[in-house]
């Protein structure tokens, strides 16, 4: 499992360790990530525990985090549902974070995952 973050610079093909601030995800591996403007969105991952004998279990995460690529600061993200506008039925999902166009701030994710 990993708690560190590394950045690859493509022109010179070098890796550098990134020091971050904010509320970072818990220890895990296998997160999915995508880039959006000047932030990276991270989802999920797994934490495996193996005592080396017979006890092995995994914790699968269902949470999201945003990493501001300029300030190197983590922000927990939270999805909220909102009734769809117009004639269609259903709900839409909105992502709340520090870059959201609405003035609302992201709701913090409780610790202790």
C-alpha positions as CSV (number, residue, x, y, z in Angstrom):
1,X,0.0,0.0,0.0
2,X,1.2,3.5,-0.7
3,X,1.1,6.9,1.0
4,X,3.5,8.6,-1.4
5,X,2.8,10.4,-4.6
6,X,5.1,10.6,-7.6
7,X,5.0,12.8,-10.7
8,X,6.5,11.8,-14.1
9,X,7.8,14.7,-16.2
10,X,7.4,13.7,-19.8
11,X,9.9,15.8,-21.6
12,X,12.9,14.5,-19.6
13,X,11.2,11.2,-18.4
14,X,12.1,11.7,-14.8
15,X,10.2,10.9,-11.6
16,X,10.0,13.2,-8.6
17,X,8.3,12.7,-5.3
18,X,5.5,15.2,-4.6
19,X,5.0,16.7,-1.2
20,X,1.3,17.5,-0.6
21,X,-0.9,19.3,1.9
22,X,-4.5,19.0,2.9
23,X,-6.7,16.0,3.7
24,X,-5.1,13.2,1.8
25,X,-6.6,9.8,1.1
26,X,-5.9,7.0,3.6
27,X,-3.2,4.4,2.8
28,X,-4.2,2.4,-0.3
29,X,-3.2,1.2,-3.7
30,X,-5.0,0.8,-7.0
31,X,-6.7,4.1,-7.2
32,X,-8.2,5.3,-10.5
33,X,-7.2,8.8,-11.5
34,X,-8.1,11.3,-14.3
35,X,-7.0,14.9,-15.0
36,X,-9.4,17.8,-15.2
37,X,-8.0,21.2,-15.9
38,X,-5.4,21.8,-13.1
39,X,-6.5,19.1,-10.8
40,X,-6.4,15.3,-10.6
41,X,-9.4,13.4,-9.4
42,X,-8.7,10.1,-7.5
43,X,-11.3,7.4,-6.9
44,X,-11.4,4.2,-4.8
45,X,-8.5,1.9,-4.2
46,X,-7.9,-1.0,-1.9
47,X,-6.0,-1.6,1.4
48,X,-4.9,-5.2,1.9
49,X,-3.9,-6.6,5.3
50,X,-1.9,-9.8,5.4
51,X,-0.3,-11.0,8.7
52,X,1.9,-13.5,6.8
53,X,0.1,-16.5,8.1
54,X,-3.7,-17.0,7.7
55,X,-5.3,-13.6,8.2
56,X,-5.8,-11.7,5.0
57,X,-8.5,-9.2,4.2
58,X,-9.1,-6.2,2.0
59,X,-10.8,-2.9,2.4
60,X,-12.2,-1.4,-0.8
61,X,-12.7,2.3,-0.8
62,X,-15.6,4.1,-2.4
63,X,-14.5,7.7,-2.0
64,X,-13.1,10.5,-4.1
65,X,-10.3,13.1,-3.7
66,X,-9.1,16.0,-5.7
67,X,-5.5,17.1,-5.9
68,X,-4.9,20.7,-6.9
69,X,-1.9,20.4,-9.2
70,X,-0.7,24.0,-8.6
71,X,-0.9,24.1,-4.8
72,X,-0.4,20.3,-4.3
73,X,-3.3,20.4,-1.8
74,X,-5.7,17.4,-1.3
75,X,-9.4,18.0,-1.0
76,X,-12.0,15.3,-0.2
77,X,-14.9,15.2,-2.7
78,X,-18.5,14.3,-2.0
79,X,-21.2,13.4,-4.5
80,X,-24.7,14.8,-3.8
81,X,-27.9,14.0,-5.7
82,X,-30.2,16.7,-6.9
83,X,-33.6,16.4,-8.7
84,X,-33.3,16.7,-12.5
85,X,-34.8,19.8,-14.0
86,X,-37.4,19.6,-16.8
87,X,-39.9,16.9,-17.8
88,X,-37.5,14.0,-17.4
89,X,-37.6,12.0,-14.2
90,X,-34.5,11.0,-12.3
91,X,-31.6,12.6,-10.5
92,X,-28.3,14.1,-11.4
93,X,-25.1,13.8,-9.5
94,X,-23.0,16.8,-8.8
95,X,-19.4,16.8,-7.6
96,X,-18.6,19.3,-4.9
97,X,-15.0,20.5,-4.5
98,X,-12.9,23.6,-4.2
99,X,-13.2,24.4,-7.9
100,X,-16.9,24.1,-8.1
101,X,-18.6,27.1,-9.8
102,X,-21.2,27.3,-7.0
103,X,-20.2,29.2,-3.9
104,X,-20.7,26.1,-1.7
105,X,-17.6,24.5,-0.3
106,X,-16.9,20.8,-0.4
107,X,-18.3,18.8,2.5
108,X,-15.5,17.2,4.5
109,X,-15.3,13.4,4.5
110,X,-15.3,12.1,8.1
111,X,-11.9,10.5,9.2
112,X,-11.5,6.9,10.2
113,X,-11.9,5.1,6.9
